[in-house]
Amino acid sequence: MHGPPIGSRIDSLLEALWRANGTELLLTAGMPPQIRVHGDLHPIPGQGPLTAAATEAVVSEVLLPEQAASWKTAHEYDFTFGWRGTARVRGNAFSQRGTTAIALRLIPRSVPTMTELGLPPAVAEFARGRQGLVLVTGPTGSGKSATLAAVINQINIDRACHVITIEDPIEYMHEHKRSAVNQREISSDTASFPDALRSAIRESPDVLLIGELRDLESIRLALAIAETGTLVFAALHSKDTAEALARIIDVFPVEERAQVRVQLSAALTGVVSQCLVPRIAGGLVAAHEVLVANSAVRKVIKEGNAEQLRECVISGVHEGMMTFEMSLSELVRNGDVSHETAVARSLHPQEIQAGPRPRAGVPG
């Protein structure tokens, strides 16, 4: 569902965000409008503190009447709208201390490619799969949506198949290429993730994208669909691979967890965890951890030995696996990230290799 034509106030703030090459706009009473640029929040120059009436007025600019009614009832609401034919905007309105606050994120209309995002080669292999579960994990704002959009775009280019996405809200819009891509948005196209997943079983998807695994029922259905011949990609909030798999298992009642470990070990194809780190030249770049579900990984999951997963990754480099430290070291060698930054972002700093790669013609 799209919002109404936006007013001049929010339009000018989004223009400031766009011109600053920022990613997010935060509006909260008592502060000037804030924009996030390269991971940090900054006030928009020349803007004074917002009043409670001003933030409430912005909500009325971007929500349709039926959306506004839901917002007034729930005091938190997700929405999207288009901006100048250039980008889509994902928003969340929420209450804080009795006043309205709004967080907006710019999403470019063009879908990024896997090459542009610098995704590891194993991700392309996951995209060529025919069934199984692939988890894309990371903290909020780590680029999971962009990664999933790039994967769906590649499948859309390469394969004549049926793709269904379930999102809240829809972010990147996919045109039909070789694939038929049907995108469903929570609240406007379906009531909930579980409802959409139960329906998907009858809609014959070859590829299914789940914008976020949030609850036990969604996870249960995702595993079942992945086991029955569908390639399932799903986003999950976690800091790394081991935590992602633990979250999948721990959401189930204790008496079910042994069986779920067996089910997950069979259904899992791989996990891609990512985080964004500052570039030397400005901006952010993603570091990745990649787990490929080989026989050793499946055994570890089945037996509940999560502490052994990292050793599986280290020994599986020849299969496309990598730790965050391997990825960070590569970014350091390429001159994208400083050694100090990489060390600061690592849980195993002793594994970060120092020094950029020598330039061609320059002795190392």
C-alpha positions in Angstrom: 0.0 0.0 0.0 1.4 3.4 -0.9 1.0 6.6 1.0 -0.6 9.8 -0.3 1.4 12.5 -2.3 3.8 13.8 0.3 3.9 17.5 1.3 6.7 20.0 0.8 8.0 19.7 4.4 8.9 16.0 4.2 10.0 16.4 0.5 12.6 19.0 1.4 13.9 16.8 4.3 14.3 13.8 2.0 16.1 16.0 -0.5 18.6 16.9 2.2 19.1 13.3 3.0 19.6 12.4 -0.7 22.0 15.2 -1.3 24.1 14.2 1.7 24.2 10.6 0.4 22.6 9.5 3.6 20.5 6.4 4.3 18.1 7.4 7.1 16.1 10.4 8.3 15.0 10.5 12.0 12.4 13.0 13.2 11.8 13.3 16.9 10.4 16.1 19.0 12.9 18.4 20.7 15.7 17.8 18.2 16.5 19.0 14.7 15.9 16.5 11.9 18.7 14.0 11.9 20.2 12.2 8.9 22.5 9.1 9.0 25.5 9.4 6.8 28.1 6.6 6.7 26.6 5.2 9.8 26.6 8.3 12.0 23.7 10.7 12.8 24.1 14.4 12.0 21.5 17.3 12.3 20.4 18.8 9.0 22.1 22.2 8.8 19.8 25.2 9.2 17.0 23.1 10.8 15.8 23.9 14.3 14.3 21.5 16.9 11.1 19.8 15.9 7.9 20.3 17.9 5.5 17.5 18.7 3.0 19.1 16.4 5.5 19.1 13.5 6.3 15.4 13.8 2.6 14.5 14.0 2.0 16.7 10.9 4.7 14.7 9.0 2.7 11.4 9.7 -0.4 12.9 8.2 1.7 13.8 5.0 2.8 10.2 4.4 -0.1 8.0 5.5 -3.4 7.3 3.9 -6.5 7.7 6.1 -6.8 3.9 6.8 -3.1 3.7 7.6 -3.5 6.7 9.9 -6.3 4.9 11.8 -4.1 1.9 12.3 -1.3 4.1 13.5 -3.5 5.9 16.1 -4.6 2.5 17.4 -1.3 0.8 17.6 1.1 3.8 18.2 3.6 2.1 15.9 3.2 1.6 12.1 5.4 0.5 9.2 4.8 2.0 5.7 6.4 2.8 2.4 6.0 5.4 -0.3 7.7 6.6 -3.4 9.8 9.8 -3.7 10.2 11.7 -6.9 10.4 8.6 -9.0 13.9 8.2 -7.7 13.6 6.1 -4.5 11.2 4.3 -2.3 11.1 5.2 1.4 10.5 2.7 4.1 9.2 4.3 7.3 8.2 3.6 10.8 6.1 5.9 13.0 6.2 5.3 16.7 5.3 7.0 20.0 7.9 8.1 22.5 7.1 9.9 25.8 3.6 10.7 24.3 4.9 12.3 21.1 5.3 11.1 17.6 8.7 10.1 16.1 9.4 8.8 12.6 12.3 6.9 11.1 12.6 6.9 7.3 15.1 4.9 5.2 15.8 5.6 1.5 15.7 2.6 -0.8 17.0 3.3 -4.4 14.6 2.1 -7.1 17.3 0.3 -8.9 18.0 -3.2 -7.6 21.6 -3.7 -6.7 23.6 -6.5 -8.3 25.6 -9.1 -6.4 28.8 -7.6 -8.0 28.0 -4.1 -6.9 27.5 -5.3 -3.3 30.7 -7.4 -3.3 28.9 -10.5 -2.2 31.1 -13.6 -1.7 31.1 -16.2 -4.5 29.2 -18.7 -2.3 26.1 -16.5 -2.5 25.9 -17.0 -6.3 26.0 -20.7 -5.6 23.2 -20.4 -3.2 21.2 -18.5 -5.8 21.6 -21.4 -8.3 20.2 -23.9 -5.8 16.9 -25.6 -6.3 15.8 -26.2 -2.7 16.8 -25.6 0.9 17.0 -22.8 3.4 19.4 -19.9 3.1 19.6 -17.4 6.0 20.8 -13.9 5.5 21.6 -12.4 8.9 23.0 -9.3 10.5 22.1 -6.4 12.8 19.5 -3.8 11.8 20.8 -1.6 9.0 23.5 -4.1 7.8 22.2 -4.4 4.2 20.3 -7.7 4.5 17.4 -6.4 2.3 19.9 -5.3 -0.4 21.6 -8.6 -0.4 18.3 -10.5 -0.7 17.1 -8.2 -3.5 20.4 -8.8 -5.4 19.9 -12.5 -5.1 16.3 -12.4 -6.3 17.4 -10.2 -9.2 20.0 -12.7 -10.3 17.5 -15.5 -10.1 15.1 -13.4 -12.1 17.8 -12.9 -14.8 19.0 -16.5 -14.9 15.9 -18.8 -14.4 12.4 -19.2 -15.7 10.7 -19.8 -12.4 8.1 -18.6 -10.0 9.4 -16.3 -7.2 7.3 -15.1 -4.3 8.5 -12.5 -1.8 6.8 -11.8 1.5 7.9 -8.5 3.0 6.9 -5.9 5.6 7.0 -3.6 3.8 8.1 -4.3 0.2 11.4 -2.5 -0.3 12.9 -3.2 -3.7 10.5 -3.6 -6.6 11.3 -6.4 -9.1 10.2 -6.4 -12.7 9.3 -9.7 -14.4 12.3 -10.9 -16.4 12.8 -14.6 -17.0 11.0 -15.3 -13.7 7.5 -14.4 -12.6 8.0 -12.4 -9.4 5.0 -11.9 -7.1 5.7 -9.6 -4.2 3.3 -9.7 -1.2 3.2 -7.0 1.5 2.0 -7.6 5.0 -1.2 -5.8 5.8 -2.1 -4.8 2.2 -1.7 -8.2 0.5 -1.8 -10.6 3.4 -2.5 -10.4 7.1 0.7 -11.8 8.5 3.9 -13.8 7.7 2.4 -17.1 8.9 -0.8 -16.5 6.8 1.3 -15.7 3.7 3.6 -18.8 4.3 0.6 -21.1 4.6 -0.8 -19.7 1.4 2.6 -20.0 -0.4 2.5 -23.8 0.0 -0.5 -23.7 -2.4 1.0 -21.1 -4.8 3.8 -23.3 -6.2 6.8 -21.1 -5.7 10.2 -22.3 -6.9 11.9 -19.6 -4.9 10.5 -17.9 -1.7 11.9 -14.9 0.0 10.8 -14.2 3.6 11.6 -10.6 4.6 12.1 -11.5 8.2 11.7 -14.6 10.3 10.0 -13.2 13.4 8.1 -16.0 15.2 7.9 -19.7 15.9 5.1 -20.3 13.4 6.9 -18.6 10.5 10.1 -20.5 11.3 8.3 -23.8 11.4 6.6 -23.1 8.1 9.8 -21.9 6.5 11.6 -25.1 7.4 8.7 -27.2 6.1 8.6 -25.4 2.8 12.4 -25.6 2.4 12.2 -29.4 2.9 9.6 -29.9 0.2 11.5 -28.7 -2.9 11.5 -24.9 -2.6 14.5 -22.6 -2.4 13.8 -20.4 0.6 15.8 -17.2 1.4 15.0 -15.6 4.8 16.4 -12.6 6.8 17.1 -12.9 10.5 18.5 -10.5 13.0 21.7 -11.9 14.6 25.3 -10.9 14.9 26.8 -14.1 13.3 26.0 -17.6 12.0 26.1 -19.4 15.3 23.7 -17.0 16.9 21.4 -17.2 13.8 21.1 -21.0 14.1 20.7 -20.8 17.9 17.8 -18.4 17.4 16.1 -20.7 15.0 16.3 -23.6 17.4 15.7 -21.8 20.7 12.4 -20.3 19.6 10.9 -23.9 19.8 9.8 -25.5 23.1 12.5 -27.5 24.8 10.9 -30.8 24.0 10.9 -30.1 20.3 14.5 -28.8 19.9 16.2 -32.1 19.2 13.8 -32.8 16.3 14.2 -29.2 15.1 18.0 -29.6 15.0 17.5 -32.7 12.8 15.1 -30.8 10.6 17.3 -27.7 10.3 20.4 -29.8 9.6 18.6 -31.4 6.6 16.9 -28.2 5.3 19.8 -25.7 5.6 21.8 -24.8 2.5 23.8 -22.0 4.0 24.1 -18.8 6.1 25.4 -15.4 5.0 26.0 -13.1 8.0 27.1 -9.5 7.3 28.0 -6.2 9.0 28.9 -2.8 7.6 32.2 -1.2 8.4 33.6 2.2 7.5 35.7 2.5 4.4 39.0 4.4 4.4 37.7 6.5 1.5 34.3 7.2 3.2 31.1 5.3 3.2 30.5 1.7 4.3 31.4 -1.7 3.0 30.1 -5.1 4.1 32.1 -7.8 5.7 30.7 -11.3 5.5 30.7 -14.7 7.3 29.6 -17.6 5.1 28.6 -21.0 6.2 27.9 -23.8 3.6 25.9 -26.7 5.0 28.2 -29.6 4.2 28.2 -33.0 6.0 30.3 -31.7 8.9 28.1 -28.7 9.4 25.0 -30.8 9.3 26.4 -33.2 11.9 27.4 -30.3 14.2 23.8 -28.8 14.0 22.2 -32.2 14.5 24.2 -32.8 17.6 23.8 -29.3 19.0 27.5 -28.5 19.1 27.2 -24.8 18.0 30.6 -24.0 19.4 32.1 -26.1 16.7 30.6 -24.2 13.8 33.4 -21.7 13.5 35.9 -24.5 13.1 33.7 -25.9 10.3 33.9 -22.6 8.6 37.7 -22.3 8.9 38.2 -25.8 7.5 35.6 -25.2 4.7 37.4 -22.4 3.0 37.8 -24.5 -0.2 34.0 -24.8 -0.3 33.4 -21.0 -0.2 33.2 -20.6 3.5 34.7 -17.6 5.3 34.9 -16.1 8.8 34.3 -12.4 9.4 38.1 -12.2 10.1 38.9 -13.6 6.6 36.5 -11.1 5.0 37.9 -8.2 7.1 41.5 -9.2 6.2 40.6 -9.2 2.6 39.1 -5.7 2.9 42.3 -4.6 4.7 44.5 -6.1 1.9 42.5 -4.4 -0.7 42.9 -1.0 1.0 39.2 -0.6 1.6 39.3 -0.8 5.4 42.0 0.2 7.9 43.6 -2.5 10.0 42.6 -0.6 13.2 38.9 -0.6 12.0 39.0 -4.3 11.2 40.5 -5.1 14.6 37.9 -3.0 16.4 35.0 -4.9 14.6 36.4 -8.4 15.2 35.8 -10.9 18.0 39.1 -12.5 17.0 41.4 -9.6 16.3 44.5 -11.7 16.4 43.3 -13.3 13.1 43.2 -10.0 11.2 46.0 -9.8 8.7 47.7 -6.4 8.4 48.8 -4.3 5.5 47.2 -3.5 2.1 48.0 -5.5 -1.0 51.0 -4.0 -2.8 50.1 -2.1 -5.9 51.2 -3.5 -9.3 54.8 -2.6 -10.1 55.5 -1.7 -6.5 57.8 -4.1 -4.6 56.0 -5.7 -1.6 
